């Protein structure tokens, strides 16, 4: 009868060890994901930095001048045209 209890204890210990391994591996996966995200966030893209610098260098006067300039009046919908649209081309 003693051998039966030893097998039951061995099965319970095996299950406990297997569950600990599963929990450790799941925490390791989550930790690696967090580490990978943190590493990728810390790394900046040089192309984005170059574009941001280019936008900062644009003078504000030219931006304001472009807003004040009026384009030829065009209807908002492409199917609405003036009666003499064909003469302008």
C-alpha positions as CSV (number, residue, x, y, z in Angstrom):
1,X,0.0,0.0,0.0
2,X,2.9,2.3,0.6
3,X,3.9,2.1,-3.1
4,X,0.5,3.4,-4.2
5,X,0.9,6.5,-2.1
6,X,4.3,7.1,-3.5
7,X,2.9,7.0,-7.0
8,X,0.2,9.4,-6.1
9,X,2.7,11.8,-4.5
10,X,4.9,11.5,-7.6
11,X,2.0,12.3,-9.9
12,X,1.0,15.3,-7.8
13,X,4.6,16.6,-7.6
14,X,4.9,16.1,-11.4
15,X,1.8,18.1,-12.0
16,X,3.0,20.9,-9.6
17,X,6.4,21.1,-11.3
18,X,4.7,21.1,-14.8
19,X,2.4,24.0,-13.7
20,X,5.4,25.9,-12.3
21,X,7.2,25.5,-15.6
22,X,4.1,26.7,-17.5
23,X,3.8,29.7,-15.3
24,X,7.5,30.5,-15.5
25,X,7.4,30.3,-19.3
26,X,4.3,32.5,-19.6
27,X,5.9,35.2,-17.3
28,X,9.1,34.9,-19.5
29,X,7.1,35.5,-22.7
30,X,5.3,38.5,-21.2
31,X,8.6,39.9,-19.9
32,X,10.2,39.5,-23.3
33,X,7.3,41.3,-25.0
34,X,7.6,44.2,-22.5
35,X,11.3,44.3,-23.0
36,X,10.9,44.3,-26.8
37,X,8.3,47.0,-26.7
38,X,10.4,49.2,-24.4
39,X,13.4,48.7,-26.7
40,X,11.5,49.6,-29.8
41,X,9.9,52.7,-28.2
42,X,13.3,54.0,-27.1
43,X,14.7,53.7,-30.6
44,X,13.9,56.8,-32.7
45,X,13.5,56.7,-36.5
46,X,16.0,59.1,-38.1
47,X,13.7,59.7,-41.1
48,X,11.0,61.0,-38.8
49,X,13.4,63.2,-37.1
50,X,14.6,64.6,-40.4
51,X,11.0,65.4,-41.5
52,X,10.3,67.1,-38.1
53,X,13.4,69.2,-38.5
54,X,12.4,70.2,-42.1
55,X,8.9,71.2,-40.8
56,X,10.5,73.4,-38.1
57,X,12.7,75.1,-40.6
58,X,9.8,76.3,-42.8
59,X,9.3,80.0,-42.1
60,X,6.0,80.9,-40.6
61,X,5.6,83.8,-43.1
62,X,5.4,81.4,-46.1
63,X,2.8,79.3,-44.3
64,X,0.7,82.4,-43.6
65,X,1.2,83.6,-47.1
66,X,-0.1,80.4,-48.6
67,X,-3.2,80.6,-46.4
68,X,-3.9,84.1,-47.6
69,X,-3.5,83.3,-51.2
70,X,-6.8,82.4,-52.8
71,X,-7.1,79.8,-55.5
72,X,-9.4,80.1,-58.4
73,X,-12.9,79.4,-57.3
74,X,-13.8,75.9,-58.1
75,X,-17.0,74.2,-57.2
76,X,-16.8,71.7,-54.4
77,X,-18.3,68.8,-56.3
78,X,-16.6,67.8,-59.6
79,X,-19.9,67.3,-61.4
80,X,-20.9,71.0,-60.8
81,X,-19.3,73.1,-63.6
82,X,-19.8,76.5,-65.1
83,X,-21.7,76.6,-68.4
84,X,-18.6,77.6,-70.4
85,X,-16.2,75.2,-68.8
86,X,-15.2,73.9,-72.3
87,X,-14.1,77.3,-73.5
88,X,-11.3,77.7,-70.8
89,X,-9.3,74.7,-71.9
